[in-house]
Amino acid sequence: MAGPRSPRTGFRVPRPAAFGADPGGERMARIRRSPHFRDGVFQNPGGAARTRPSGSAREFAKVYFDRASRLGRAPLGTVPVHATTLADLTRPPASGLRITWAGHSSVLTEIDGQRVLFDPVWGERCSPFPFAGPKRLHPVPLPLASLGPVDVVVISHDHYDHLDMPTIKALAGTDTLFAVPLGVGAHLEHWGVSPARLRELDWHESTRVGGLTLTATPARHFCGRGLRNTQHTLWASWVVAGERHRVYHSGDTGYFDGFREIGAAHGPFDATMIQLGAYSDFWPDIHMTPEEGVRAHLDLQGGRPGGVLLPIHWGTFNLAPHAWAEPAEWTKDSAVEAGQAVAFPRPGEPFEPAGRLPKEPWWRAVSQPLAHPWRRARRAEGAAEASRGDLDLAGER
């Protein structure tokens, strides 16, 4: 596909294949019919979300490129990746539900006899270019081919750390189906996926794959892969329901009231896979902090007896100013305070939510000590609430 014309030569610059393709034809007509598409773009629940750093670019650069901050945003040693084998994954889960976090938001979920692969990113960089962009901080736990057959690949949205062209091209040569949000199918077709193997859904639409029902549910984020972001592809969270088990994958999202609606319509869940890394005060509307992630887990009815939270979107790529290990530590603290069960597997370590959960804080062996800024923030919020309460009481007197 040709790119824009060069202003100097007048020739068209080749568009990198990794940019994918813009929707057109009947796909674009369907997008325009969506109740969530208005004024030429998809709309977020709860109103517009800030998708770029708030404040000045200089303020953001000062924080992001600070030397001490850069040192803390990567592990100090080798991340202890679990050596997953095909034998681990060919033995059926005793409970009927087994989850294997492959790093970042990539999760293999074996549920009621079916195998679902969420947001598979096996590439070395989450970037359109092999020589630039955020690079992996740990290797993939096992080769993609060693996963064995996958019934359906589920994509949350088209950002590079969730939709990886080399991975999709490799999976295009298998028999797997692909469930994607509305508009994202244009990228996959451009990379060789047959339209017959696509299930392209708007929010609240469902599709059946074997004995599973997959439903695209709202999220608060944005989309885009190219230099010219047309906002013509949807982002989504996903519910996967089998005969005995239900799971939820958040994709990328800011915290919003819709979690309670999703929980009421589709919960309770045996496991929620919640994005709680790459957060920042510079973009509070589109990514959640760990504390918000635990709150979302509760809203979704994932906090019922037996329900487990799996933190995702952390540890694999350096995408935000926070320390590398901070999402895990903050999640651990927040879950203890909320009395919630959380799994902390090493990348590639399979576990069953109904069985013994991996809870060891393995990241501490390869990260520098943290200053616990989240605890300071909580104390400040608590003090502010107490002060407001004192003022209210004084007013009543």
Legacy VTK file of the C-alpha trace (Angstrom):
# vtk DataFile Version 3.0
C-alpha trace
ASCII
DATASET POLYDATA
POINTS 397 float
0.000 0.000 0.000
1.350 3.381 -0.960
1.948 6.039 1.633
1.751 9.853 1.439
3.586 11.803 -1.263
6.996 13.201 -0.376
6.792 17.025 -0.333
10.276 17.214 -1.910
10.106 14.650 -4.709
6.391 14.192 -5.298
6.838 10.406 -5.203
4.795 8.272 -2.849
6.733 6.911 0.123
6.097 3.173 0.653
3.943 2.614 3.712
5.442 0.076 6.154
3.439 -3.150 6.112
3.266 -3.070 9.913
1.056 0.026 9.710
-1.672 -2.300 8.464
-4.590 -1.037 6.383
-7.426 1.430 6.874
-10.975 0.025 6.772
-12.897 0.480 3.542
-15.908 -0.766 1.617
-18.546 -2.681 3.574
-16.308 -2.702 6.658
-16.271 1.103 6.679
-20.008 1.192 6.049
-20.527 -1.039 9.065
-18.304 1.229 11.163
-20.410 4.253 10.191
-23.551 2.373 11.277
-22.112 1.657 14.735
-23.864 3.514 17.577
-20.399 4.117 19.026
-19.086 5.928 15.935
-19.955 9.625 15.778
-18.419 12.715 14.229
-16.063 10.558 12.185
-14.463 8.669 15.106
-15.255 5.978 17.672
-16.376 7.459 20.989
-15.302 6.435 24.472
-17.813 5.534 27.179
-18.082 8.375 29.660
-17.009 11.061 27.193
-13.748 11.979 25.511
-10.542 10.542 26.969
-7.178 12.243 26.926
-4.976 10.116 24.674
-1.847 12.260 24.780
0.265 13.421 27.745
-1.482 16.143 29.701
0.668 19.133 30.598
3.520 20.323 28.439
5.744 18.095 26.343
8.684 19.532 28.259
7.230 18.349 31.583
6.671 14.868 30.213
10.165 14.680 28.699
11.719 15.823 31.969
10.056 12.975 33.836
10.431 10.291 31.160
14.092 10.927 30.355
15.251 11.590 33.905
18.371 9.452 34.439
17.315 7.996 37.796
13.852 7.234 36.420
15.321 5.472 33.374
17.447 3.237 35.568
14.417 2.168 37.583
12.293 1.347 34.549
14.177 -1.831 33.670
15.023 -4.930 35.713
18.500 -5.025 37.264
19.017 -8.656 36.341
17.577 -11.446 34.216
13.831 -11.820 34.588
13.122 -15.399 35.757
11.051 -16.657 32.837
9.375 -20.018 33.398
10.542 -22.601 30.875
7.109 -23.612 29.605
7.043 -26.782 27.518
4.511 -28.217 25.114
4.065 -31.068 27.611
2.920 -28.526 30.231
0.202 -27.337 27.892
-0.951 -30.632 26.387
-1.979 -32.049 29.776
-5.630 -30.954 30.286
-6.215 -28.628 33.258
-7.686 -30.559 36.160
-10.227 -27.823 36.907
-11.069 -27.052 33.275
-9.445 -23.601 33.441
-5.724 -22.899 33.133
-4.031 -19.571 32.405
-0.517 -18.943 31.097
0.721 -15.335 31.078
3.333 -14.986 28.327
4.244 -11.411 29.323
2.635 -7.998 28.822
-1.006 -8.631 27.752
-0.385 -11.962 25.997
-2.290 -14.731 27.770
-3.116 -18.297 26.759
-6.384 -19.319 28.410
-7.457 -22.965 28.314
-11.136 -22.913 29.187
-13.650 -25.768 29.074
-11.760 -27.678 26.395
-10.986 -24.682 24.157
-7.797 -22.633 23.820
-7.951 -18.833 23.591
-4.881 -16.660 22.979
-5.274 -12.998 23.949
-3.172 -10.194 22.391
-0.219 -12.368 21.293
2.972 -10.333 20.898
5.996 -12.517 20.198
8.014 -9.805 18.451
11.196 -8.301 19.866
9.852 -4.727 19.761
6.371 -3.219 19.978
6.997 -0.958 17.014
6.479 -0.822 13.239
10.257 -0.943 12.830
12.631 -3.794 13.784
15.416 -1.348 14.733
13.563 1.125 16.969
10.890 1.267 19.628
10.383 -0.364 23.052
12.338 -3.609 23.250
11.548 -6.700 25.277
12.869 -6.802 28.826
12.625 -10.593 28.904
12.455 -13.281 26.193
9.207 -14.976 25.233
8.674 -18.005 27.482
8.370 -20.438 24.558
8.255 -20.366 20.758
4.877 -19.537 19.278
4.727 -22.929 17.544
5.160 -24.654 20.910
1.823 -23.354 22.151
0.089 -26.070 20.180
-3.258 -25.573 18.408
-5.191 -22.418 19.328
-8.943 -22.271 18.698
-9.245 -18.480 18.639
-6.913 -15.490 18.858
-8.534 -12.481 20.533
-7.227 -8.952 19.873
-8.196 -6.034 22.123
-7.067 -3.163 19.859
-4.526 -2.275 17.201
-1.658 -0.699 19.173
1.725 -2.312 18.564
2.063 -3.836 22.031
-1.223 -5.730 21.460
-1.318 -6.382 17.718
2.030 -7.627 16.401
2.331 -8.152 12.648
5.008 -10.918 12.717
2.973 -12.864 15.278
-0.257 -12.512 13.301
1.486 -13.582 10.094
2.789 -16.694 11.835
-0.667 -17.519 13.190
-2.246 -16.834 9.790
-0.693 -20.083 8.621
-2.650 -22.103 11.201
-6.336 -23.027 11.458
-7.090 -20.551 14.248
-9.951 -18.065 14.130
-9.472 -14.389 15.035
-11.912 -12.345 17.127
-11.217 -8.614 16.795
-12.952 -5.271 17.424
-14.729 -3.545 14.563
-12.304 -2.235 11.930
-9.256 -4.185 13.134
-9.970 -6.924 10.608
-8.579 -4.647 7.872
-5.093 -5.011 9.360
-5.352 -8.791 9.584
-6.604 -9.195 6.026
-3.719 -6.994 4.871
-1.327 -9.453 6.546
-2.843 -12.575 5.002
-5.672 -13.669 7.296
-8.649 -14.971 5.344
-11.904 -13.017 5.905
-13.606 -16.373 6.557
-11.499 -16.741 9.707
-12.374 -13.310 11.114
-15.017 -12.567 13.738
-15.197 -8.753 13.809
-17.395 -7.354 16.588
-18.772 -4.066 17.836
-19.261 -3.562 21.581
-21.928 -5.855 23.041
-21.829 -8.208 20.044
-21.015 -11.893 20.546
-19.750 -14.823 18.521
-19.551 -18.553 19.164
-16.326 -20.533 18.826
-16.864 -24.185 19.680
-18.448 -24.251 23.107
-17.401 -20.687 23.955
-19.235 -17.375 23.665
-16.945 -14.390 23.060
-18.350 -10.908 23.675
-16.676 -7.603 22.870
-17.302 -5.217 25.772
-16.518 -1.506 26.168
-13.153 -0.087 27.210
-11.857 3.456 27.641
-8.873 3.840 25.321
-8.056 4.751 21.695
-6.567 3.229 18.544
-4.130 3.773 15.684
-0.956 2.429 14.070
0.047 4.864 11.339
1.356 8.407 11.269
-2.138 9.534 10.300
-4.437 8.136 12.962
-7.920 7.899 11.448
-9.597 6.567 14.653
-11.540 4.108 12.482
-10.757 0.972 14.496
-12.455 0.092 17.749
-10.847 -0.954 21.047
-12.497 -3.478 23.366
-12.302 -5.605 26.444
-13.465 -9.216 26.100
-15.635 -11.706 27.942
-15.138 -15.407 27.207
-17.764 -17.741 28.654
-17.761 -21.517 28.523
-20.112 -24.096 30.005
-18.401 -23.957 33.412
-16.057 -20.977 33.457
-15.955 -17.278 32.593
-12.949 -15.015 32.123
-12.443 -11.334 31.317
-9.546 -9.627 29.525
-9.441 -5.845 29.863
-7.211 -4.943 26.932
-6.079 -1.365 27.620
-8.485 0.894 29.452
-8.863 3.677 31.921
-11.122 3.137 34.914
-14.803 3.817 34.203
-18.264 2.983 35.515
-18.821 0.452 32.734
-16.984 -2.245 34.679
-19.999 -2.602 36.969
-22.302 -2.949 33.956
-20.046 -5.609 32.413
-19.954 -7.484 35.704
-23.734 -7.365 36.068
-24.293 -8.558 32.484
-21.569 -11.184 32.196
-20.097 -11.955 35.613
-19.144 -13.337 37.973
-15.721 -14.307 36.635
-13.350 -17.086 37.588
-10.436 -14.902 36.454
-9.996 -11.313 35.354
-6.917 -10.302 33.367
-6.551 -6.605 34.169
-4.253 -3.954 32.668
-2.485 -2.166 35.497
0.890 -1.157 34.077
2.084 1.743 31.867
-0.051 4.178 33.873
0.872 7.817 34.398
-0.565 11.080 35.646
0.129 12.318 32.120
-2.590 10.011 30.664
-4.988 9.079 33.509
-7.994 8.389 31.264
-6.648 5.494 29.182
-4.611 3.254 31.524
-5.365 2.131 35.065
-3.189 2.261 38.139
-2.967 -0.972 40.150
-5.367 0.405 42.732
-7.889 1.142 39.961
-7.264 -2.319 38.513
-8.213 -3.974 41.804
-11.318 -1.758 41.957
-12.227 -2.825 38.395
-11.794 -6.482 39.400
-14.314 -5.950 42.203
-16.735 -4.052 39.941
-16.594 -6.907 37.443
-17.615 -9.405 40.131
-14.221 -11.046 39.868
-13.884 -10.774 43.632
-16.369 -13.549 44.381
-15.068 -16.635 46.253
-12.708 -18.421 43.861
-12.275 -15.402 41.600
-8.665 -14.462 40.786
-7.043 -11.313 39.416
-4.133 -11.688 36.986
-2.164 -8.431 36.526
-1.207 -7.857 32.883
0.444 -5.107 30.795
3.526 -4.836 32.970
7.053 -6.228 33.158
7.754 -6.833 29.453
8.113 -3.382 27.853
9.174 0.005 29.214
6.197 2.191 28.246
5.738 4.700 31.099
7.689 6.732 33.677
6.962 4.443 36.642
9.483 1.959 38.020
9.563 -1.498 36.429
8.446 -3.382 39.560
6.000 -0.768 40.855
2.856 -2.288 39.259
3.483 -5.615 40.980
4.223 -4.078 44.391
1.278 -1.692 44.231
-1.067 -4.470 43.103
0.130 -6.690 45.926
-0.561 -3.942 48.489
-3.959 -3.042 47.013
-5.089 -6.659 46.813
-4.151 -7.316 50.433
-6.098 -4.236 51.525
-9.120 -5.352 49.478
-8.821 -9.000 50.536
-8.554 -10.201 46.940
-6.768 -13.221 45.478
-4.070 -12.244 42.954
-1.836 -14.507 40.879
1.763 -13.399 40.271
3.148 -15.994 37.838
6.517 -15.656 36.237
6.138 -15.119 32.492
5.224 -18.501 31.028
4.166 -20.124 34.307
0.798 -21.916 33.928
-1.636 -21.903 36.844
-5.225 -22.877 37.543
-7.342 -20.284 39.363
-9.037 -23.092 41.290
-5.684 -24.506 42.396
-2.586 -23.198 44.126
-1.856 -19.652 42.978
1.672 -18.376 42.237
2.203 -15.638 44.842
5.972 -15.291 45.269
7.178 -11.696 44.647
9.803 -12.914 42.170
10.402 -9.424 40.750
12.125 -8.264 43.961
15.229 -10.317 43.161
15.818 -8.334 39.946
14.611 -4.822 40.787
15.910 -1.933 42.812
14.117 -1.020 46.077
11.119 1.219 45.522
10.226 4.462 47.250
6.550 3.443 47.527
5.089 6.624 46.036
1.640 4.988 45.951
1.668 4.662 49.741
2.512 8.326 50.119
-0.330 9.196 47.747
-2.747 7.036 49.719
-1.739 8.627 53.003
-2.252 12.057 51.452
-5.691 11.061 50.145
-6.617 9.611 53.531
-5.503 12.763 55.302
-7.488 14.908 52.853
-10.614 12.808 53.421
-10.180 13.014 57.187
-9.754 16.768 56.940
-12.920 17.072 54.848
-14.755 14.953 57.408
-13.581 17.230 60.236
-14.811 20.263 58.311
-18.184 18.605 57.698
-18.532 17.819 61.398
-17.519 21.363 62.331
-20.199 22.668 59.994
-22.817 20.456 61.678
-21.857 21.823 65.055
LINES 1 398
397 0 1 2 3 4 5 6 7 8 9 10 11 12 13 14 15 16 17 18 19 20 21 22 23 24 25 26 27 28 29 30 31 32 33 34 35 36 37 38 39 40 41 42 43 44 45 46 47 48 49 50 51 52 53 54 55 56 57 58 59 60 61 62 63 64 65 66 67 68 69 70 71 72 73 74 75 76 77 78 79 80 81 82 83 84 85 86 87 88 89 90 91 92 93 94 95 96 97 98 99 100 101 102 103 104 105 106 107 108 109 110 111 112 113 114 115 116 117 118 119 120 121 122 123 124 125 126 127 128 129 130 131 132 133 134 135 136 137 138 139 140 141 142 143 144 145 146 147 148 149 150 151 152 153 154 155 156 157 158 159 160 161 162 163 164 165 166 167 168 169 170 171 172 173 174 175 176 177 178 179 180 181 182 183 184 185 186 187 188 189 190 191 192 193 194 195 196 197 198 199 200 201 202 203 204 205 206 207 208 209 210 211 212 213 214 215 216 217 218 219 220 221 222 223 224 225 226 227 228 229 230 231 232 233 234 235 236 237 238 239 240 241 242 243 244 245 246 247 248 249 250 251 252 253 254 255 256 257 258 259 260 261 262 263 264 265 266 267 268 269 270 271 272 273 274 275 276 277 278 279 280 281 282 283 284 285 286 287 288 289 290 291 292 293 294 295 296 297 298 299 300 301 302 303 304 305 306 307 308 309 310 311 312 313 314 315 316 317 318 319 320 321 322 323 324 325 326 327 328 329 330 331 332 333 334 335 336 337 338 339 340 341 342 343 344 345 346 347 348 349 350 351 352 353 354 355 356 357 358 359 360 361 362 363 364 365 366 367 368 369 370 371 372 373 374 375 376 377 378 379 380 381 382 383 384 385 386 387 388 389 390 391 392 393 394 395 396
